């Protein structure tokens, strides 16, 4: 039984990968973190003004209330025609540095213009 020759595998660097034109899935997603609320409100409004039909606002843990605040400020102060398409809640399992698993709540609020 003859062994087949091993073929070399070439991996492209990030700069060599060509992406298809059009919006990416993460392009219209705003991940809420520790910045001020208005930074995220501006990011959502910028996405809508750039032609995005919908924007997803995502957060985990203690920051979930901030994501709700961002969605409500966008809807009631800046873009009155924006509606909530859906709200998904979930639990994500995260592995800490010591290897233990912890469960964290997550929210995904989808806004449509």
C-alpha positions in Angstrom: 0.0 0.0 0.0 1.7 3.2 -1.2 1.4 6.3 0.8 0.1 9.4 -1.0 2.3 12.5 -0.9 1.4 15.1 1.6 0.1 18.3 0.0 1.1 21.6 1.5 -1.7 23.8 2.8 -1.5 27.5 2.2 -3.4 29.8 4.5 -4.0 33.3 3.4 -3.4 36.2 5.7 -6.4 38.5 6.6 -5.2 41.1 4.0 -5.1 38.5 1.2 -8.7 37.3 1.7 -11.1 38.8 -0.7 -14.6 39.4 0.6 -17.8 39.4 -1.4 -19.3 42.9 -1.9 -22.3 43.8 0.2 -23.0 44.1 3.9 -21.4 41.6 6.3 -23.4 40.1 9.1 -21.4 41.9 11.8 -21.4 45.2 9.9 -24.9 46.1 11.2 -24.3 44.8 14.7 -23.4 47.1 17.6 -21.8 45.4 20.6 -22.5 47.3 23.8 -19.6 47.7 26.2 -18.3 50.1 28.8 -18.3 53.3 26.7 -20.9 56.0 27.3 -24.4 55.3 26.0 -24.4 58.1 23.5 -21.4 56.5 21.7 -23.6 53.5 20.9 -26.6 55.6 20.1 -24.4 57.5 17.5 -23.2 54.2 16.1 -26.8 52.9 15.6 -27.9 56.2 14.0 -24.8 56.2 11.8 -25.6 52.6 10.6 -29.2 53.6 9.7 -28.1 56.8 8.0 -25.6 54.8 6.0 -28.5 52.8 4.5 -28.7 49.8 6.8 -32.3 48.4 6.8 -31.8 46.9 10.3 -29.3 47.1 13.1 -28.7 44.6 15.9 -27.8 45.8 19.4 -26.1 43.1 21.4 -25.0 42.9 25.1 -24.1 40.5 27.8 -24.4 40.4 31.6 -24.7 43.7 33.5 -24.5 45.7 30.3 -27.9 44.4 29.1 -29.7 47.4 30.6 -27.4 49.7 28.7 -28.4 48.0 25.4 -32.1 48.5 26.2 -31.3 52.2 27.0 -29.5 52.6 23.6 -32.4 51.1 21.7 -35.0 53.3 23.5 -32.9 56.5 23.1 -32.6 55.8 19.3 -36.4 55.1 19.0 -37.7 58.0 21.1 -35.2 60.8 20.7 -33.3 60.5 17.4 -35.2 58.3 14.9 -38.9 58.2 15.7 -39.7 55.8 12.8 -37.4 53.0 14.0 -39.2 50.0 15.4 -38.2 46.9 17.3 -38.2 43.9 15.0 -37.3 41.4 17.7 -35.7 40.8 21.0 -33.8 37.5 21.6 -32.5 36.6 25.0 -30.1 33.7 25.7 -27.6 32.3 28.1 -23.9 32.0 26.9 -21.3 29.8 28.6 -18.0 31.4 29.0 -14.7 29.7 30.1 -12.7 31.8 32.5 -8.9 31.8 32.6 -8.9 29.1 35.4 -11.0 26.8 33.2 -14.3 27.1 35.0 -17.5 27.6 33.1 -19.8 30.5 33.9 -23.2 31.3 32.4 -23.9 34.8 31.3 -27.2 36.2 30.1 -27.2 37.9 26.6 -29.7 40.1 24.7 -30.0 40.9 21.0 -32.3 43.7 20.1 -33.0 44.1 16.3 -34.1 47.5 15.2 -35.6 48.3 11.7 -35.9 51.5 9.9 
